[in-house]
Amino acid sequence: MPKTRFPFPARLLLALLLLPLLAALPSCVSVAAYQKAYLNDEDMKLSSKIVETPETNFQSYREGAGGANGGKVGGGCGCN
């Protein structure tokens, strides 16, 4: 029997490489329109949460010239 470079047989190595791929395949599915309501979680929304409102308010005053939080953009001098 000739010596091989790998201690594992080729089929076992191939199986170990393909197993994670086969495990990930079921996660690639299309979601129907009526099922999207269940995926639409309140925590996934991009709008600011009630807890973050004071911090967002503070950041908007600090970033007066840029409008960092989606607010009005002004010159930073208060003459919006």
C-alpha positions, 0 to 999 in steps of 0.5 A, a space after each residue: 500500500 503506498 503512503 499518502 500525505 494525509 492520515 485521513 482517507 480522501 472520502 472522509 476528508 471530503 465528507 468533513 469539508 462538505 458537511 458544514 456546507 450541507 448544514 448551511 443550505 437549509 438557511 438559504 430560503 425565500 420568505 413569503 410575504 405573509 411570513 415577513 410579519 413574523 420576522 419584522 421585530 421591533 428591535 430590528 428597526 433603525 429608528 431610535 428607541 425610547 432609551 436612546 432618545 436622550 443620547 440622540 438628543 445630546 449627539 444632535 447638539 454636539 453635531 450641529 453643523 452636520 445633522 448626524 442623526 437625520 435632523 435638519 442640517 444647519 450652519 451650527 450657529 443656530 440660524 436654521 
